[in-house]
């Protein structure tokens, strides 16, 4: 048991390692390779929390270490993906640096998450893994859907998306969390719809369906919020 209690932090460190290696690979080989390291990190990120709860070894240092690892993997790495993609185009020299906003906003988002007690059944702002997966799979979607390739290869469109998603990371926008208190349809309608749309996109387009899943997640959350406010008023 004394060895097992270190397992969650080991998984967190593997998350961090994925981010650092991913940054190196993106710098050496190009932005399209970043997705595989973000995906690996997302797996480690899921299982470190799962292992901590299972073993009953949750700790303050584990929470802080997890946030620091997430900042590198889901904040800095996607920043470099966007930076190098924009830099590869004929653009003003200053434009690629817009990608670094993702890292800054991710840091603020993770710091807020650690002290915000409201984020139980809903997130406030876009989770950093969803943001990272969105930008790292855009080139894959462009390969599957021809007309969407312009989104990834147009520096102004990509810069605009970067600004929008940077805002969403710290926006006071409640977004659905996949935490089920029960598995009935009632009160879980939008969670099930999000899972169905995500599954459909991934079945049809493979990993390239992830941007569709992230966008549907944002819009379904907004619709859910609007309906809940309407019900409260009535």
N, C-alpha and C positions, 0 to 999 in steps of 0.2 A: 504493500500500500504506500510505503514511503517513496517508492519510485513512481508509482502510478500518479501520485498527486502532482507530479511535475509534467504529466502528459499534456494538459491544456496549454501550459506556457510553451511547451515544445511545439505544439501545433501552431500557436500564434507566431512563434519564431520562423516556422516554415512559411507562414503567410508573408512575413516580412522578407524572408529570403526570396520568395517568388517575385515580390515587388522590386527588389534590388536587381536581381538577375534580369527581370523584364525590362527595366530601364536601360541596362547595359545592351541588351539585344536590340531594343528599339533604336538606340544610338548607333549600333553597328550595322544592323541589317534592315531597319526600316520600321515604320509604325504598324504595319499589318500583323507583325508577330506579337504585338503586345497582348492581344486577346488571350492567348494560351496561358500566359502567366497570370492574368487577372482571373481567368477561370480556375486555375489551380489554387490561387489565393482565396477565392470565394469558397471553395471546398474546405480548405483548412480553416477559414474563418467560421464556417458553419459548425465544424466538428470540434473546434476548441471550446466554444460555448456549450455545446452538447456534452462534451466530456466533463467540463467543469460542473455542470448540473448533475450529471450522472454520478460522479465521484464525490460530490458535495465539497468541492475544494475551491469554490468561488472566493476571490480575494480582491482587495483594492488594487494591488499591484498588477494582478491579471487584467483588470478592467482598463487600467492606464496603458499597459503594454499592448492590449488589443487595439486601443485607439491609435497608438503610435504606429503600429503595423499597418492598420487600415489607412492611415494618412499617406504612407509611402505607396502602398499597393493600389488603393482606390482614389488617391488624390494626386500624388506626384507622377505616377506612371501614366495615367490618362492625360495629364498635362503635357508630358513629353510626346505622347502619341499625336496629340493635336498640334503641338509645336512643330514637330518634324514633318507632319503632313502638309501644313501650310507653308513651311519653309521650302518645300520641294517645288512649289509653284512660283510663277513670276508675280511676286507681290511686293509691296513696300516692305522695307527691311524691318519695320516695327511691328507688322501685323502678326507674325508668328507668336509674339509674346502674349497675345490675348489668351493663348492656351494655358498659361500659368495661373490665370484666374481660377481655373478648376481646382488647382492645388490649394490656393489661398482660401477659397470658399469651403473646400472640404475640411480644412483645418478648423475653421470657425464652426462648421456644422458638427464636427465630432466633439469639439469642446462644449458646445451647447447641449449636445445629447447626453454628455456625462453628468450635467447638473440639472437637466430639465426633467422634472418628475411627471410631466404631462404625457410623456411618450410611452404609454403602456399598451393600449389597444390600437393606437395610431401613431405614426411618425409625424413629426412637425418638420417639413422640408423633405426634399428628395434624399433617400439613403445613398451614401457614397458608393456602395457596390452596384446599385442600379445605374447610377451615373457613369461609373467606369465601364460597365458592360455595354452601355449604350454606345459610347464613343469608340470602344474597341471593336465593336461588331458592325459599325456603319460600312466599312469597306467590304465586308462579306455580303451585306445586303445589296450593295451596289453591284457586286458580281452576279447576284442571282436575279435582280430586277434592273434591267438596263437603264431605264430612265432615272432611277435613283442614284446611279453612279455619279451624276452631276452634284448631288448633295455632298459626297465625300471629296470630289475633285474640284469643287468650286470654293475658293478660299473665303469668299464673302459670305456664302451660305454657311460654311463650317464655322466661321467666326461668329456669325449671328446665333447659331445653335449653341456655341460655347457661352456666349453672353446670357442666353436664355436659361441654360441649364445651371450656370454659375449662380444666377439669381434663385432658381428653384431649390438649390442646396440649402439655403438659409431662409427661404421664404416662410412666413407664418401660414403655411398651407398644410392642413392635416391630410395625410395620405394613409391609405389602408396598410395595416400590418397583417401578415399572414399568421395571426394568432387566433386559433379557434377555441372559444370557451365551450362550444358544442358544435356538432357537425350537421345540424339541421339547416334547411334552406333559409328560414327566417333569420334575418340580421346577418346572414353570410352571403346574400345574393351576389354582391359585387365581388366578394373574394372568389366565389366559384366562377363567375363570369371572367374575371381576370385570369384565373388558372386555365380556363377553357380556351380563351383567346391566345394565351401564351403557348399552350400545348399545340394548338392548331398552327400557329406561326412556325414553331420549331419543327413540327412534322412536315410541313410544306417546304420550308426553306432551310432547315437545319439550324445551326447556330446563327445564321443570318436573320432568323425570325426574332431575335432578342430585342432589336430596336422597336419592332412593332409591339412586343410585350411591354416594354418600358413606357411607350407612349400611351398604350391602352390603360396601363396602371395609373398613370397621371390623370387621364380623362375620366376614368371610372371613379377614381377617388373624388374628383371634383363634383361629379354628378351625385355621388353618395352624400357628400357634404351638403350640397344644395337641397337634396330631398330631406335630410335630417333637420336642417334649419326650417324648412317649410312645415314639417310635422310638429316641431316645437312651437311654431307660431299658431298652428291650428289646434 
